[in-house]
Amino acid sequence: MGEEQGYRVGELARQAGLSIRAVRYYDHIGLLRPSGRTAAGHRRYDDGDVRRLYRICLLRDAGMSLSDIAVALEEPGWALHQAIRTHLERLDRQQAAIAATRRRLVVLMGGGADGASASDPGGPHPTTAEILDTLGELTMFTDIVQSSISILVYRDLAAAHAWLTRVFGLTPGPIQLDDRGDAVHAQVLAGDAVIWLHPQSVDYALASPAAQGTATGSVAVMVEDVDAHHQHAVEQGAEVLYPPTDQPYGYREYSARDLEGGLWSFMKALE
């Protein structure tokens, strides 16, 4: 990389809305290594580094820890276009929530839905009940629903962890062991989504589909290339229920069972 190619750390930080300290820290922990350096040893970031930083910021915005982001960044199926689409959909939901809250506030000020007299300081005061309703709505938007984690139950967590990463190409996360060396918790990642693997439990009536002989739920995973993913799963011995098919609801998908009978679908929106 030549002397004038790429972004200096200050330029990258400023244009991305981050502090220089944050970008340097990402380098220090291995999240964002610069692709090159000048003869004087100064960091230089190229276009690929910018895309990686964008992904880091998306995952941070979704509430993931830096250690979990480090795992997610190694996901081979990630695509910039899909990430932008997901980002846009989240912004659309946030804007809808903001618009709904704004309409409620206008009504509270006495201006009606069109806000005609909302600026009149002598307008009617909201009732206590209306204020409480507004607070409840604000809490719902800002505090209650922050993120979601899927939880799947298996007899053998270690085997499920290895199978899901090998056959379905999910990104392996950590496995926690008890004092006897048995797996009591495990994680895998499907793109930016975290999936916990939970052991069977009599206390909470949790059982693997293998124990029940049926699956009562399913996991749907978005992939970049449904046919390529299907081919890999077949080569790895997955039980495919139906091959890649264009569905009337706008997705190309196929479905397969995992090693304990869990039902999975892998899909992509039709163009």
VENRA-V588887 format. One record per residue. N is the residue number from 1. RES is the residue in three letters. SS is DSSP state (H for helix, E for strand, - for the rest). PHI is phi as a letter, one per 40 degrees, with the letter a starting at -180 (* if undefined). D_FIRST is the distance of its C-alpha to the first C-alpha in Angstrom with 2 decimals. Layout:
# VENRA-V588887
{{N & RES & SS & PHI & D_FIRST} {N & RES & SS & PHI & D_FIRST}}
This chain:
# VENRA-V588887
{{1 & MET & - & * & 0.00} {2 & GLY & - & c & 3.78} {3 & GLU & - & d & 6.74} {4 & GLU & - & b & 8.21} {5 & GLN & - & c & 6.20} {6 & GLY & - & g & 7.94} {7 & TYR & E & b & 11.10} {8 & ARG & - & c & 12.32} {9 & VAL & H & d & 14.92} {10 & GLY & H & c & 17.74} {11 & GLU & H & c & 16.72} {12 & LEU & H & c & 16.36} {13 & ALA & H & c & 19.63} {14 & ARG & H & c & 21.48} {15 & GLN & H & c & 20.75} {16 & ALA & H & c & 21.54} {17 & GLY & - & g & 24.67} {18 & LEU & - & b & 23.90} {19 & SER & - & c & 24.17} {20 & ILE & H & d & 21.33} {21 & ARG & H & c & 23.40} {22 & ALA & H & c & 23.36} {23 & VAL & H & c & 19.59} {24 & ARG & H & c & 19.40} {25 & TYR & H & c & 22.32} {26 & TYR & H & d & 20.73} {27 & ASP & H & c & 17.95} {28 & HIS & H & c & 20.83} {29 & ILE & - & c & 22.79} {30 & GLY & - & g & 20.04} {31 & LEU & - & c & 20.33} {32 & LEU & - & a & 16.90} {33 & ARG & - & c & 14.24} {34 & PRO & - & c & 10.90} {35 & SER & - & c & 8.22} {36 & GLY & E & a & 5.97} {37 & ARG & E & a & 7.37} {38 & THR & - & c & 7.76} {39 & ALA & - & c & 9.90} {40 & ALA & - & c & 12.77} {41 & GLY & - & g & 12.01} {42 & HIS & - & c & 11.78} {43 & ARG & E & c & 10.74} {44 & ARG & E & b & 8.21} {45 & TYR & E & b & 9.67} {46 & ASP & - & c & 8.96} {47 & ASP & H & c & 12.11} {48 & GLY & H & c & 13.09} {49 & ASP & H & c & 13.22} {50 & VAL & H & c & 15.42} {51 & ARG & H & c & 17.66} {52 & ARG & H & c & 18.08} {53 & LEU & H & c & 19.05} {54 & TYR & H & d & 21.47} {55 & ARG & H & c & 23.06} {56 & ILE & H & d & 23.43} {57 & CYS & H & c & 25.18} {58 & LEU & H & c & 27.41} {59 & LEU & H & c & 28.53} {60 & ARG & H & c & 29.21} {61 & ASP & H & c & 31.24} {62 & ALA & - & c & 33.16} {63 & GLY & - & g & 34.20} {64 & MET & - & c & 32.34} {65 & SER & - & c & 31.69} {66 & LEU & H & c & 28.27} {67 & SER & H & c & 29.40} {68 & ASP & H & c & 30.46} {69 & ILE & H & c & 27.24} {70 & ALA & H & d & 25.35} {71 & VAL & H & c & 27.63} {72 & ALA & H & c & 27.42} {73 & LEU & - & c & 23.63} {74 & GLU & - & c & 24.03} {75 & GLU & - & c & 26.33} {76 & PRO & - & c & 25.17} {77 & GLY & - & c & 27.28} {78 & TRP & - & c & 25.69} {79 & ALA & - & b & 25.01} {80 & LEU & H & c & 23.60} {81 & HIS & H & c & 26.48} {82 & GLN & H & c & 29.12} {83 & ALA & H & c & 27.73} {84 & ILE & H & c & 27.95} {85 & ARG & H & c & 31.45} {86 & THR & H & c & 32.53} {87 & HIS & H & d & 31.24} {88 & LEU & H & c & 33.21} {89 & GLU & H & c & 36.31} {90 & ARG & H & c & 36.25} {91 & LEU & H & c & 36.01} {92 & ASP & H & c & 38.92} {93 & ARG & H & c & 41.01} {94 & GLN & H & c & 40.29} {95 & GLN & H & c & 41.26} {96 & ALA & H & c & 44.44} {97 & ALA & H & c & 45.35} {98 & ILE & H & c & 44.77} {99 & ALA & H & c & 46.89} {100 & ALA & H & c & 49.68} {101 & THR & H & c & 49.73} {102 & ARG & H & c & 49.81} {103 & ARG & H & c & 52.79} {104 & ARG & H & c & 54.63} {105 & LEU & H & c & 54.05} {106 & VAL & H & c & 55.35} {107 & VAL & H & c & 58.47} {108 & LEU & H & c & 58.95} {109 & MET & - & c & 58.98} {110 & GLY & - & g & 61.81} {111 & GLY & - & c & 60.04} {112 & GLY & - & g & 60.35} {113 & ALA & - & c & 57.61} {114 & ASP & - & c & 56.89} {115 & GLY & - & g & 56.70} {116 & ALA & - & d & 59.30} {117 & SER & - & b & 60.81} {118 & ALA & - & c & 58.07} {119 & SER & - & c & 57.88} {120 & ASP & - & c & 61.62} {121 & PRO & - & c & 62.07} {122 & GLY & - & c & 65.64} {123 & GLY & - & c & 64.80} {124 & PRO & - & c & 66.01} {125 & HIS & - & c & 64.54} {126 & PRO & - & c & 62.98} {127 & THR & - & c & 65.05} {128 & THR & H & d & 64.11} {129 & ALA & H & c & 63.69} {130 & GLU & H & c & 61.23} {131 & ILE & H & c & 59.19} {132 & LEU & H & c & 59.13} {133 & ASP & H & c & 58.09} {134 & THR & H & c & 55.17} {135 & LEU & H & c & 54.09} {136 & GLY & H & c & 54.30} {137 & GLU & H & c & 52.11} {138 & LEU & H & c & 49.48} {139 & THR & H & c & 49.50} {140 & MET & H & c & 49.14} {141 & PHE & H & c & 46.03} {142 & THR & H & b & 44.33} {143 & ASP & H & b & 45.61} {144 & ILE & H & c & 47.12} {145 & VAL & - & c & 44.63} {146 & GLN & - & b & 41.16} {147 & SER & - & a & 39.83} {148 & SER & - & b & 41.29} {149 & ILE & - & b & 41.08} {150 & SER & E & c & 42.68} {151 & ILE & E & b & 44.90} {152 & LEU & E & b & 46.01} {153 & VAL & E & b & 48.79} {154 & TYR & E & b & 48.77} {155 & ARG & - & c & 51.12} {156 & ASP & - & b & 48.38} {157 & LEU & H & c & 45.25} {158 & ALA & H & c & 43.32} {159 & ALA & H & c & 44.15} {160 & ALA & H & c & 43.32} {161 & HIS & H & d & 39.95} {162 & ALA & H & c & 39.04} {163 & TRP & H & c & 40.50} {164 & LEU & H & c & 38.83} {165 & THR & H & c & 35.35} {166 & ARG & H & c & 36.01} {167 & VAL & H & c & 38.02} {168 & PHE & - & c & 36.88} {169 & GLY & - & g & 33.26} {170 & LEU & - & c & 33.58} {171 & THR & E & c & 31.26} {172 & PRO & E & c & 33.16} {173 & GLY & E & b & 33.96} {174 & PRO & E & c & 36.02} {175 & ILE & E & b & 39.53} {176 & GLN & E & c & 42.18} {177 & LEU & E & b & 44.99} {178 & ASP & - & c & 48.46} {179 & ASP & - & c & 50.33} {180 & ARG & - & c & 51.41} {181 & GLY & - & g & 47.89} {182 & ASP & - & c & 48.50} {183 & ALA & E & c & 45.84} {184 & VAL & E & b & 47.06} {185 & HIS & E & a & 44.01} {186 & ALA & E & a & 40.80} {187 & GLN & E & b & 38.01} {188 & VAL & E & b & 35.93} {189 & LEU & E & b & 33.57} {190 & ALA & E & b & 33.70} {191 & GLY & - & g & 30.52} {192 & ASP & - & c & 31.07} {193 & ALA & E & c & 34.79} {194 & VAL & E & c & 36.26} {195 & ILE & E & b & 39.19} {196 & TRP & E & c & 41.47} {197 & LEU & E & b & 43.53} {198 & HIS & E & b & 46.97} {199 & PRO & E & c & 49.76} {200 & GLN & - & c & 53.18} {201 & SER & E & a & 55.59} {202 & VAL & - & c & 59.36} {203 & ASP & - & d & 59.55} {204 & TYR & - & b & 57.36} {205 & ALA & - & f & 58.42} {206 & LEU & E & b & 54.92} {207 & ALA & - & a & 54.89} {208 & SER & - & c & 52.54} {209 & PRO & H & d & 53.28} {210 & ALA & H & c & 54.24} {211 & ALA & H & c & 57.07} {212 & GLN & H & c & 58.27} {213 & GLY & - & g & 57.92} {214 & THR & - & a & 56.21} {215 & ALA & - & b & 53.10} {216 & THR & - & c & 53.89} {217 & GLY & - & a & 50.38} {218 & SER & E & a & 47.15} {219 & VAL & E & b & 43.41} {220 & ALA & E & b & 41.41} {221 & VAL & E & b & 37.67} {222 & MET & E & c & 35.34} {223 & VAL & - & b & 33.02} {224 & GLU & - & c & 30.60} {225 & ASP & - & b & 32.52} {226 & VAL & H & c & 36.17} {227 & ASP & H & c & 37.01} {228 & ALA & H & c & 34.18} {229 & HIS & H & c & 35.07} {230 & HIS & H & c & 38.71} {231 & GLN & H & c & 38.08} {232 & HIS & H & c & 36.29} {233 & ALA & H & c & 39.15} {234 & VAL & H & c & 41.74} {235 & GLU & H & c & 40.12} {236 & GLN & - & c & 40.23} {237 & GLY & - & g & 43.91} {238 & ALA & - & c & 44.05} {239 & GLU & E & c & 47.35} {240 & VAL & E & c & 46.48} {241 & LEU & E & c & 49.14} {242 & TYR & E & a & 48.03} {243 & PRO & E & c & 45.09} {244 & PRO & E & d & 42.58} {245 & THR & E & b & 44.81} {246 & ASP & E & c & 44.44} {247 & GLN & - & c & 46.53} {248 & PRO & - & c & 48.63} {249 & TYR & - & c & 47.03} {250 & GLY & - & g & 43.67} {251 & TYR & E & b & 41.68} {252 & ARG & E & c & 41.00} {253 & GLU & E & a & 41.71} {254 & TYR & E & b & 43.16} {255 & SER & E & b & 44.95} {256 & ALA & E & a & 45.29} {257 & ARG & E & b & 46.90} {258 & ASP & - & c & 45.30} {259 & LEU & - & c & 46.92} {260 & GLU & - & b & 49.60} {261 & GLY & - & g & 50.37} {262 & GLY & - & c & 48.11} {263 & LEU & E & c & 47.39} {264 & TRP & E & b & 43.83} {265 & SER & E & b & 42.64} {266 & PHE & E & b & 39.17} {267 & MET & E & a & 38.64} {268 & LYS & E & a & 36.62} {269 & ALA & E & c & 37.92} {270 & LEU & - & c & 39.01} {271 & GLU & - & c & 37.34}}
